[in-house]
Amino acid sequence: MITESKDLNGANRALQAGVLAVSMYLMENRDLQSLQSETFLHFPLVEVFIVVFCFTEAATSSGCSLGKGTVWSLGNADQTSVMFNFPDQATVKKVVYSLPRVGVGTSYGLPQARRISLATPRQLYKSSNMTQRWQRREISNFEYLMFLNTIAGRTYNDLNQYPVFPWVLTNYESEELDLTLPGNFRDLSKPIGALNPKRAVFYAERYETWEDDQTPPYHYNTHYSTSTSTLAWLVRIEPFTTFFLNANDGKFDHPDRTFSSVARSWRNSQRDTSDVKELIPEFYYLPEMFVNSNGYNLGIREDEIVVNDVDLPPWAKKPEDFVRINRMNLNFPGAGMKLCPGWEVFVLSSGTVIKTVEELGFLRGGKTKATVFENENYQALESEFVSCQLHQWIDLIFGYKQRGPEAVRALNVFHYLTYEGSVNLDSITDPVLREIPEAYFIRDPHTFLLTKDFIKAMEAQIQNFGQTPSQLLIEPHPPRSSAMHLCFLPQSPLMFKDQMQQDVIMVLKFPSNSPVTHVAANTLPHLTIPAVVTVTCSRLFAVNRWHNTVANNSGVNKRQITDLVDQSIQINAHCFVVTADNRYILICGFWDKSFRVYSTETGKLTQIVFGHWDVVTCLARSESYIGGDCYIVSGSRDATLLLWYWSGRHHIIGDNPNSSDYPAPRAVLTGHDHEVVCVSVCAELGLVISGAKEGPCLVHTITGDLLRALEGTENCLYPRLISVSSEGHCIIYYERGRFSNFSINGKLLAQMEINDSTRAILLSSDGQNLVTGGDNGVVEVWQACDFKQLYIYPGCDAGIRAMDLSHDQR
C-alpha cells in the first residue's frame, strides 16, 4: 500500500505497530528541509511517500549502486521486493534499525539480526553455511550461484547488476550432444574472453602495452554483465521489451545484433573482441525467453533470415529441452537434485509402511535390479565436468581472481570503473583526483567539489561498462566434494554397493484394521523429533522416530482423534497436514466447517480455525522457513480456498497468540465453481495451485490474485492430485489414470494415461522426476518432462495410499 503523507510521527507509530513505513530517508522534517539543496537521483523532494509493508516474513539487505554501498532492498515472502537507493550508508543503517530483526532471509543459515542486514557481502559469505552445503551436494549448483549473486549485490531489481551465470557448454551445432566428451564442456577456470587462445593473446597484449596514464590498464573494454546485454537476452518478453525500447528511442536493435541464435551468440563470445558476455539465470529456467510469443517485428538479418524465435541447438527440439539439458549440465545430481536409485520412499498399504533404499519391496517376495535410470543419470553424471570446475569460475567472478595480480594473471581485468569502491562520488581524495579531468572540478584552497556534469558523466560510464560483483573471497574457493567419494558413503543418495541393495529394509506394522492414508517424513537431523508421522483413515496417528536411516515405531506416540467429522467426507491424504517439526497435525473435514490443530505429543486439541462457509475438504502446507513458519491452504465445498500463516514460534494459525481463537486468513482465493478437492502451495514461487471436483485447475498468487487456469485436454476434467516443485513444474492427476504436466506459465508440456487409479504422486525437488502409486500396488518412476517411464518397482500386496520422501531424498 502506498499513500501520500507528511506525518513522520505517524510513520513512527506505524513502525511500533508492526509495519515498516519507509519515508524519504526516514528523517525528521528538519533533516528533510536541510537536504533540499542536495541532488538526489532517486528521491525527488516534491512529495514524501510513505510505503507500508508487512514485514512478518521479510528480508532486508544492503547493496551497491554506481559504486556506492547505499542500496537497501526489502524482500517479502510473497516474492515481491522493493529496492531503495539512499544518499549514504548512515541512512541505510537508520532504516535497518527502524525495522524488526529480519536479517537477509531464512534460507542461508544466517540469524535474523540487524547486524546481518548491515553486513558486508564478504561477512555474509563467511557467516553462511551455504558453501559447506554446496560442497556436500545438499544444494544444487544453481542454488549456490544464486546465493553468491545475491550476497554479492546482484539483483533482479537492477539491470546493471543482474545475476550472472556461466556458459557451461560449448557444442551448439551437433544433432546429438555427447556428454562423455570433455570438449563439449567449457573450461570454467578461464574467463569467457580467454577461452579462445588467439583472442587471449590480443587481450594480454592490450594490457601489457597500455599507454594511457589517466586510466589503469585492463584486458576488456566491455563487461560480462551489463544492462544492455541483459536486455538483449530478454528482449522478447515483457517488461524487458519495453525497457529495451525505452533505452533505444523506441526501436529494436539492428537484426544482426539481436539475440537470434544460441550458437551464433556463443560464436560471437569466442571471436568478437568486444563480446565477453556471460549468461543470466533465465537460461536455466525460462524457456519463454526464446520464443517471440508477442510477435514483435525484429527485422531481417543480412543473410536474409527473419529474426523471430531464437534458433536453438539441433540437440534441443524445443525451448523446454534446451533449458532442461542446460540446467541438467549445470547441476550434478546431489542430494535433493536428481532422482537416483537411492531414494527412500515411504509407501503405505493396508496399515503397513515400507521403507526402501533401491527397490520398493515385493512383500510376497521377488527382487529386481535397478537398470533403468541409465540414460538420465548417465547424462547428469557427466555434468561432473561442471561441478568439479565451478569453484574456479567463482574465483574469477566473486573471488580472489577478481582483482589484483591474480586477476592480471588470469586475464580477468576490466575497466576500473566496474569495480566496487573504485570511485567514491561522495568524497574526493587525491588518488581519485589524478584520474579525473580538470574541467569536472570547482577548486578552492581546501576542498575539491564534483560538478553535476562529472557526476552524470561518471554514472553514465559506470552504467555503460557494467559493474563487477562485490568480492566475496580473497583466497581460493574450496572445490565441491568428489562425486566418487560420496558414492561410497553409507548415506550417499547417488548409488549403493551391491550388498546394500535390498528390497525392503524396514516394515512398520500398526495394530489397526484401518488403512494408513497419510504419511509425513520430516527427518531433518536438527529437529527435536525427526520422525515419520502416519495417519490412518480412522484418524489414529503415530509418530515413528527417525534414527539415522531407520524409523522405529516402538514406544511411539499413538493417539486417536475422536472429534466427529462430517459423514459425507471421504478421509484421504488431503485431509491432513503435519508441521515441519512433527509436533502438530492439522485435520479437516469436520461438520462445523472448521479445521483443527492437535498436538502429536499429547493428542490434545490446541486450536480450532473457522473461515469457510462449508466443510473443509483439503489442506496443504508449503515448505517451511527457519523457525517452522509456513503457509497453510484450506479448500472447501464452498468453492474457495483460504491462505493461512502458521507461526512456528507460537504453534498456531496466525501471528498473534492473543487472537488465536479468531485468526484471519492472509488471502481468499476464488474462481472455482465446485468443491475444492486438491491443492498445492509453493512459498518459494509464491503460488497456490488448486483443483475442484470439476473444471480446470487454477493458479493463484499467495496474495490472492488469480493468474491463470491450467486447461487440460477434453478428457482431463476431474483433477484429483496436484504436485508442484519450486522449479515451476506442475503435475496434475485426473480421474481414470490421466496425467498432465504444465509449466507454471500455463503451457501444457506433456500428458499420459496409465492403467491404474493413482492415489499418491511425488515430484523430486528439482521437478525432473515423478513418483506415482495407486490401487495396483506398484510404485513407478517417470521422467516428468515427457512422462517417459524410468523404473517400475515390484508390486506390493495392497494398494498404495500415500508416499513421502526423507529430507535427503535417499
N, C-alpha and C positions, 0 to 999 in steps of 0.2 A: 504494500500500500504506500503511495506517495502523496503527501499533502503539502501544501504551501503553508509556511508558518515562520514567525519571527520570535516565538516564545521559547527561548532556550531553557528557561526554567521548566517549561512543560516537557522539554526533551529529557531533562534530568529526572523528572518524575517518571517518565516512561521507562528510563533505564532501571530505576528502582523497582518498577512494577514487573520487570522481566522481559522487556523488549529492547532492541537496540535502536536508538534514534541517532542517525548519523547526519549531522548538520554541517554547515560549512566549517570544517576543521574542528568541530566540537569546541569552539572557543566562546568566551563571553562576548557580549556586544561590543565592549570597548576594544577587545582584540580584533574583532572583525573590522571595526572602523579604522584601526591603525594599519590594517593590511590593504586598504583600498587603493593605496598608491602603488602597490606591487603589481607585477604582471603574472597572472596565473593562466595556464593554458587550458585547464580542465574544469575550473570552477569560477565562472563569472559571478561577480557580486551584484547581479541585478536583483535576484531574489534568493532567499535562503530556503532550501528544500530540506524537509525532514523526511528521511527514508526509514520506515519502520519494518523491522524484520522480527520474526520469531526465531530465537537462537537455540531452541531446545536441542536441535541436532545440527548445530552449525559448526563450521571450522573456519579459522582465520589464519592468514599467513602473510608475511611481508615479501616484497619482491623488488625488482629493479626496473626502472623505466628510463630510457635515454641516459643510461649510465648512473642513475641516482637510485639509492635504495629507499624510495619514498612511496612505492606502490603497496597497497594493502588490499587484500581481497577477502571477501566473506562468501563461503560456500554453504549451501543448505542441503539437507538430506533429500530434498525433492529435486535435486540435480540442477537447481538454479544457483547462480553466483553473481556477485557484483564486485567490480574492481574499482578502486579509488586511487587517484594519484594526488598525494598530499604535498604540501610545499616543503616539508622537511621531515627528518626522522623523529624529531621530538614530537611532532603532531601525530605521527603513526603510533608512537608509544602512548600518547594521551588517549587516543581512540581505543587501543587494546586494553588499557587499564580501566576504561569505562564499560568493558564487556565482562560477562561471566567468564570463567576459566574453561574455554572450549578447545584450546590447543589448535592443532592443524588437522584434526580429524582423528578417527579411531582405527585407521587401517594400518598405520605404520609402526605400531608398538611404542608410541610416544605418549607421555602423560598429558592429560588435558590441563595445561597450565599456561599462564600468560607468558612466562619466560620462553615457552616453546613457540608461541605465536610470534615472539620477537627474536627468536634465534636466527642466526645466520644460516645460510644453506649448508655450510661445512659443519656447523654444530648439529643441525638436523640429521645430516648423514651419519655422523659419528654416534648420535644418540639412538638412532633407529636400529631395529633388528632385521631390516629388510635384506641387507646384504647376506647375512647368515642364512636367512630363509631361502634366498635365491641360490646360494651355494648348496644347500641341502635339497634343492629342487622342490621346495614346498610351494613356490610361486613360479610362474612362467617367466620367460624372457620378456614377453610383452608387458606383464605387470611390473616387472622390475624396471624396465626402461621408462614406463610411465611414472613410476615413483621418482627416479632420478631427474626426469624432466621437471616434475612438479616442484621438488625442493630446490632445484636449480633456477627457478623463476620462470620456466616455460609454462605457458598457459594458453588455453583456447580463447581467452579474452583479449589477447594481444597478437595481432597478425605478425608483428615484427619479432615476437618471442614465442612463436608457435612451437609446440613439441616437435622434436627432431628424432627421426628413426633412420636406421641404416638400410641401404641396399644390401640384400643378402645373397641374391642370385646373380649370375652373370649370363646365363643362357636364356635368351628370349626369342630364339629363332627356330628351335627344333620342334618337330611334331610330338616327340616324347621327351620327357625330362628325366634323364638318368641320374638319380640321386646317389649313385655309388661313385660318381666321378667327382673328385675334388675340384676339378676345373669348372664345374657348374656353380661353385660357391665363391663368393667374393672373399678376398683376403682382408679380414677386418682389422689387421694390425696396421694398415695404411689408410691415410685419409683418401677421400674419393679422388682428389687431384693427383695422387701419387701412384695410382694403380697402373696407369699406362707409363711404361718406362721412359718413352720419348718425351711425354708431357712432363714427367717428373724432372727430367734434365732441364727443360725450359724454365720451370718454376725455381729450381735450385740456382740456375744462373741469374735469374732476376734478383734473387735475394743477395747473392754474393757480389753482384756488380752494382748494387744500389748506390745512387749518387745524390739523392735528394736529402739535403741536410735538414730540411724543415719537417720531414716525415720519417718516422722509424721504418726500416725495411720490412717487407712482408713478401710472402710467396704468392698470395692470391689477392687480386683486387676486387673479387666478388666473394660472397659468403655462401656457406652450405644451407643457410636458412634465412630467408628474408620475407617481408610481407608480399613482395612481388612474386616470389616463387610459390608461396603458399596459395595465393590467389590463382596462379596459373594452374596448379594441380587441381583446384576445386572449382574451376570456372563454370562447370556445368550444373552446379547445384546452388540453390539459394541458402543463405543470404550472400554467398560469396560471389555469385554472378553480379549482383547489384554493387557490391564493394568494388569488384573489378571495373565495372563500367564507370562508377563514380571516380575512380582513380585514373581513368583513361579517356576523359572527355566524352563519355557515353558510347565508346566504341570498343569492340573486341580487338584483340591483338591481331597482328598480321598472321594469316593462316599458317605460314611456315614456322612461326614461333609459338603457335598454340599447341598445347599438350594434346597430341593426337594419336600417339603410339607409344606403348611402353618400351618396345625395342628401340625406337628412334630416340627416346629420352635417355635410355641407357647409353646408346652410342654417343650421343652428344656429351654426356657427362664424362666420357672417356677420351673424347677428341677435341672438343671445343675448349680453348684455354680460358674462356670466360664463363664456363659452366662447371661448377663443382657442387651442384645441388645434391643433398641427401633427400630422404623421403619424409613423409609425415605419417602419423599413426593411422590415418584413414586407409592407407594402402593395405592395412592388415585387418580391416573390419568393415569397410564401407563400399560394397560393390556398386552402389548407386553413383559414386563419383565418376565412374567410367561410362555412364550412359547419358546421352543427351535427351533426357526424358521430356524436357520442356521445348524441344525443337528449335533451339537457337540457331541462327544463321551464322556459322563460324567461318564461312568462306571456303575458298578452294586453294589448295597449295599449288606451287609452281609445277609440280609433277601432275597436275590436273586431278588430284584426289580430293574429293569433298571431305571436309573436316566435319565429322558428326560424332558418333560414339568413338571412344578410344579403341584403337586396334590393340587387341590382346595377343600375347604369345600364342603360337599354334597349339601348345600343350594345354592351354586353358580355353575350353569351348564356350564358356560364359563368364561374366564378371564374378559370379559366386565361386567358380572353380579357381580363378586367379587368386582371389582373396584367401580362399581356404588353403591352397597349396603354398602361397606366400607366407601365410601365418603358420602353417604347419612346419615350414622350414625355419621360421624364426624361433619356434618353441620346440624344445626337446620334451619328450613325454615324461615329465616328472610327476611327482605326486599331485594329484588333482588336475592333471592336464590331459592325459590321454588314457583311454580305456585299455588296460593291459590284462594279461591272463591272471594277474594277481589281485583282481578285485575281490573284496569281501562283500558278499551280497546276503542280505537277510531276507529270507523267503518264508512267509507264514502260510501254513497249510494245516487246517484242522487242529489248531492249537499247538502246532509244532513250529519252532523257529530253527532254521537251518543256516549255519554259517559256513561259507566255503572259502577256500583260498584260490584254487584254479578252476575247479569244476563244481558246479552245483550238483549235489548228490542225487543219486537214484536210490531212494530208500529201499527199493526192492532188490538192489544190487546192480552191478554193472559199472563200467568205467570207460571213459574216453580220453583221448589225448588232445590237448589244445593245439590245433594245427592251422586254425583259420585266420587268426589276426595277421597273417603274414604280410599281405600287401600294404595295409595301412601302417602297421607298426614298422615294417621294413623301411618305408619311406621316411617316417618320422624319426626312426633311429639314426638314419643317415644325416639328419639335421644336427647331429652331434658336431658336425663341422662348424656350425654356428655357435653352439653352446661353449665349445672349448676355446673360441676366439673372442667372444663378445666382450670379455673384460678388457681386451686390448683396444677395442673401439671406444669403450667407456673412458679409457685413459686419454684418448685423443679429444673427445668431446667434453668430458666433465672432469678429467683427471690431470695427472702430473705432466702429460704431454700437451696440455692445452697452452701453456705459456713457458717462457724462458728457454734455456739451452736445449731441453728435451724436445720442445716444440720445433726448434730450428732443425735439430737432427731428424725429426720425424716428418719434415716438410709440412708443417702444420701451423704456420704463422699467417694471420690475416691482418687486415688494416687495423691500426692501433685503436681506432675509434669503436671497433666492435667489442672491445673488452671492457668489462665492468670496472669502473673506477679509473679508466684511462683519462677522463676529463671530468672535473667537478664543475658543473655550471654554476654552483652556488658560491664557490670560493676559488680565488685565483692565486696560485703560488708561482714562484719564479720558474720552476721547470716547465710549467704549462705555458708561461708567457713566451718562452723561447720557441714554441710551436704555433703561436697564434699571430697572424699578420697584424701589423701596427694599426691598420685602419679600423680594427674592431675594438679599440680601447679609447677610453677617456682617462687621461692621466692627471694625477695631482702629486705633490711631493710624497705622499704616504700610501696611497691606495691605487689600485687598478680596477676599474669597473667595466664589466662587459656591456657593450651596447646591445640593444634589441636585435640589431642586424646580425651580430655574431651569434646570439642565442639561436635565432632562426636558422642561420647557416649551419651551425653545428648540429642542431636537431635534424635538419634535412640530410646531412651527411650520415649521421648515425642510422637514420631510417633507411637510407639508400644502401649502406654497407651491411645492414643486419646487425644482430647482437649475438655475441658468444655467450653461452650459459655461464652462470656462476661456477667457479671452480670448486669442486667438492672434495677432491683429494690432491695431496701433494706428494703422495707415494703411489706405487703401482697398485692397481685394483686387484684384489685376490681373484683367482680363477674359480670357475664352478667345479664342484666335486665331480670326479670321473664317473661316468655312467657305468663303466665296467666294475668300478669299485662298489657302487651302490647295488649292482645286480646280485652280489653275493652276501649282502647284509640280510639277516633274518627278516627284517621288516621292509625289504625293498618292494615297491609297488611295480617293479618292472618285470621281473621274472623270478622263477624259483628253481632250485635244484630238483632233480628227479625224485629224490626221496621225500621232498616236501610236497609233491603233487598228490594231494589226497582229494577224494570226492567230497567227503564231509568231515570237518574237523570238530564240529560241535552240534549237538542236538539238544534243544531245551524242550522238556515236556511240562505241560501245565495240567493240574488236576481240575479240568473244566471240560464240559461237553460242548461249550460254546467256542466256535472257531475264532482264532485271532484275526482281527480285522484292521489293526493299525500297529505300526512299529516305527519307532524313532530312535535312531542311533546317534546320540550325542556323546561322542567318545573322546573328545579332546583331552589330553592328559592334564591340562591345567585346571579342569573342572573339579569342583569339590566331590562330585559324584559322576565320574564318567560311566555311562550306562546305556543299555538298550532297554527302552521302555516299550512294553507290549500292552495292547488293549484288546479285549475280546468283545464280541457282539453283545454280550450281557453286561458290558461295562465293568468287567473285572480287569484291573490293570496291575502290572508288576514292573518293578524297577530292577533290572538284571545288571548287576555291577560289572563293569568292564575292567579286566586286568590284562594290560598289555594287548594281546590279540585274542583274548578269550572272555566271553560273557558267562557269568555264573549266576544261576538262579537259586542257589542255596542261601537261605537267610535273607531273601529279598523282601522289599516292601510290597505286599499284595493287598489291594484294597478294592472294595466293591462300591461302586456308585449306585445308590439306591433311589435317587431322585427320579421321579417319573418323567419319561419322555413322551412326546406325542405318539399316539398309537399308529398313526399313518406314516411315521418316519421309518425308513429302512436304514438301519445302522450300517455305515461303511467307513472307509478310511477318512473321508472328508469331514466326518463329524468330530474329529479330534485334532488337537494341536498340542504338542509338548514344547515347553520353553527350552531355550538352548542350554540351560543349566540343569535340566531334568527335574527341577523342583516343583513345577506346576504343570497341570494338564488342563486344557480348555476343552469344554464339551458343549455341543449344540444339540438342537432337536427337542428342546423342552416345550411343553404345552403352553407355557406362559410367554412364549416369544422371546425368551432370553437365551443367552449362552452363559456358561458358568465356569468359574475358576476353582480348581481343587488343588490342595497340597498333595504331592505324591508321597510325602513322608508320613502324613497323618490321615490322609483321605478326607480331611475336613473341607467343607465349602468355605472359600475365602472371599468370593465376590460374585455378585450376580449383575450382569450387564444387560440393560434394555436399550432398545433403539429402533427395532424393526416393528412393522405393523402385522407381521405374520410369523410363523415358525421359522427359526433359523435353520437352514438346511446344509450349510457347508462353512468350513473355516480354513484359513491358510495363514501361514507365518512366513515373513520374509527372513532373509539372513540377518543375523544379529550383529550389533555393534559391540565394542568393548563395553562391558558392564551389563550386557544382556538386553539392552534396549532393541526393540524391533517393531515392525508393523504387524498388526493382525487384521485380516479382512474377513468379514462375515457376509454370507449371502443368504437370501431369504426367499420364501414363497411370495413375498410382496414385490418380487422382481427387482429389488435394489440390492446394492452392496454398501456396507459401511466400512470405512477405514479407521482403525483404532491404533493408538500408540501404547505399547506395552513398556512400562517402566521397569527395567531390571533392578533398579535401586530399591524401589518401593514394592515390587512384585504385584503390581496392579495394572489394570487398564486405566490409562490416564496419567497425567503428570503430578496431580496434587492428591496426596493421601487423605486430605481433609474433605475431598469431594468424591471419594471413591464410590459412594453409593449412587452417584449420578454422573458418571463420566460422559463426556461429549465426544462424538466421533470427529476425526480430523477432516473427513470428506464423505459426501454422499455420492455414490456412483449410480447413475441411472442409464436407461437405454434399452434394457431387456423388456420383452413383452410377456415372459413366462417365468416360472420359478427358476431361480439360480441353482445349478446343481454342481458346478465345479469352478474353482478359482485358483489362480497362482499369482503371487506378488513378488516382485524383484526390487528391493530397495536401491541397489546399485544403478539400475536403469530408471528408477522412479516410475515404474509401470505396474498396472494390475491388469491381468488378462482373465476374463471370466466367460463362462458358458451357461446358457439357460437350457431348460428342458427341450426347447426347440428354437431354432434360429441361429444366426451367426454368432461367433464369439466376438467380444468387444474388448478393445484396448483403451484403458483409461490411464491418465497420469495419477500420481498419488495426491494431487491437489483436486481431483475430481473431474478434470476435463476429459471428454470423450474424444479420442484421437481418430479411431477408425474401427471398422468392422472387418473381421477376418472371414471372408466369404469362401467356403469350401465349394466343392462341386455339387451337382444336384442331388447326389446320394449322401452327401455329408450335411445332414440337417439336425442331428441329435448329438451334440457334444456330451461326453461323459468324463473325460480325463484331460487335464492340461498340465504340461510341464514347460517351464521357460528357464533358459540359462542366462547368466549375466552377459553372455556374448550376443544375446538378442535372437537366439533360436527358440521358436515356439512350436512344440509338438502337441497336436490335438488328436485325441482318440474319439471317434464317433461310434455310434452303435453299429453292430454287425461287422466288426473287425476292420473298420476303415480308419486309416491314419492320414494326417496331412502335416506337412512341415512348412511353416510360414516364417519369413523374415519379420523382424519386428516392425518393418515399414510396410507390411501387408502383402508382400509378394509370396504367392504360392510356389514353393521351391520343389516339392516332391509329394507324392501320395502313394499309398499302397493299401492292399486289402489282404487280411490273413484269416485263416480258418480257426479262430479262437475268440472267445469272449474275454477280452482283456480286462483285468481288474486293477493292474498297477503298472505304472510307467516311471522310468527314471532317466534323466539326462546326465551325462557326465558334466563336470563343472565347466569344461570348455565348449559344451554343446555339440561335440563331434559324434558322440555315440549315444545310442538309446537302448535301454534295457526294458523288456516287457515280460509280463507274466499274467496268466489268466486261468480259466477253468480247465484247460488241458493239462495243467500242472507242469508246464515247460517254461523255462526261462530262456529267452532268446536275446541276442545282442545284434544291433543293427547299426550301420553307418547312417547317421541322421540326415546327412545332406541328400542322399538318394535312396535311403532305405535298403541298401544292399545288406544282405544277411551276412554277419560275420561269424557267428557262433551259435550253436544250439546245445544247451546243457541237457543231460539225461533227465527224463521226466520224474516228477515226484508222484507220490501215491494219492495226492488230492490236489484240488485246485489251489492256486496261489491268490491270496487276498491282498497282500501288501509287501512292499520292499523298501529297504533303505540301505545306505552305504555308511561305512565308518568314515571318520573325518579325513583319513588319508587316502580313501578310495582304494585301499589294498584288498 
